[in-house]
Amino acid sequence: MKHEINYSIIIPHKNIPGLLQRCLDSIPRRDDVQIIIVDDNSDPEIVDFDKFPGLNDPFVEVVFTKEGKGAGYARNVGLAKAAGKWLLFADADDFYNYCIKDIFDEYVDSDADIIYFKHNSLDSENYTTTYRCTRFCTFIDNWLHSDPKDDAPLRYKLASVWAKLIKMELINKNGILFDEVSMANDVTFAYLSGFYAASIDADPRALYCTTIRQDSIRHKKKNIKNELDNLYVICKRYRFFREHHIHIANSITPINSLIKIYLYNREYFHKAKELLHEFGFTSGEIFKLFMGYTLFLAPKKLLKKLFSRSGARII
């Protein structure tokens, strides 16, 4: 007998099978839960594919990709296979808390398009408390206790996709996908789903536990591709917010990334600047952004380099 799938959980994975198993162990096995693991071309010297986590689990579907295009691509592969009413996303080095069982029972028939939850944060090795989650949990608290509700922080500032239940219908109807980039692949997915959601809800329980580990993507030294990809994502978000009159204070602007690229690798600086122009930024607009945010931090030589195309005179 085929059971209706209420929840599809998508987990991208690369080279951390032990932590992936921990994540899998935190997910209840139920007939209405579909677990999809998408392996992003893991190294066979690190991963034993014959004993891959979830491979012989009837509740888990494992997809092996060989393209090596990153977590955004892996998540899109998972989306194409998702059959649930609700979507959840997990990173392979994180895990769910015990309340997931109750949450699955309570929210299956919710009218909301997205339900936002708190999360906690631990060191992945010694399980000591970290504070990666503080800012996000504050958004939840503010929403729960404010009247009228201020939806904007939840819809647009929670840039990650974990610790949320997202209606599959919302994603399909609006054609929302992950950016297939090396950094910040979930940012666009997060704000687009928030933008198109007809209604949202929030819950104070910590559905999810994020972990900190030294060899994660977050902590690895960034290279020029990372910075260019990050700039691409930021430009998309900045332009989308502006076009749709979404007024959100945001400390991460295209100018921040442009300066990083200039300082990191000047050979790629012109590529970065052209990327901003492709997204509709004029040189004059770049000048105004820079003046408003980092004028007093930038050296005179950098100012001249940035605004050489704007016609502005730097004295």
HUWO-V607543 format. One line per field, one symbol per residue. phi: phi as a letter, one per 40 degrees, with the letter a starting at -180 (. if undefined). burial: b if it has 16 or more other C-alpha atoms within 10 Angstrom, else e. A space follows every 10 residues. Layout:
BEGIN
phi->???
burial->???
END
This chain:
BEGIN
phi->.cccccbbbb bcaagbcccc ccccccbccb ccbbbbbbcc fccccbbccc bcdgcbcccb bbbbbbcgcg ccccccccdc bcbccbbbbb cccbaccccd cccdccbdbc cccbbcbcab abcccbgccb bccdcccccc dcccbcaccb cddccbbccc bcgabbccdc cccbfcbccc bcbfccccdc ccccccccab aabccccbbc bbacbcddbc ccbccdcccc cdcccdcdcc cccbfcbbcb cbbdcdcccd ccccaccccc cccccccccg ccccccdccc ccbbdcbccd ccdcccbccc gcccb
burial->eeeebbbbbb bbbbbebebb bbbbebbebe ebbbbbbbbb bbeeeebeee eebbeeeebb bbbeeeeeeb bbbbbbbbbe ebbbbbbbbb bbbbbbbeeb beebeeeeee ebbbbbbbbb bbebeeeeee eebeebbebb eebbeeeeee bbbbbbbbbb bbbbbbbbeb beeeebbbbb bbbbbbbbbb bbbbbbbeeb bbbebbbbbb bbeeeeeeee eeeeebbbbb bbbbbbbbeb beeeeeeeee eebbbbbbbb bbeeeeebbe ebbebbeeee bebeebbebb eeeeeeeeee eebeebbeee eeeee
END
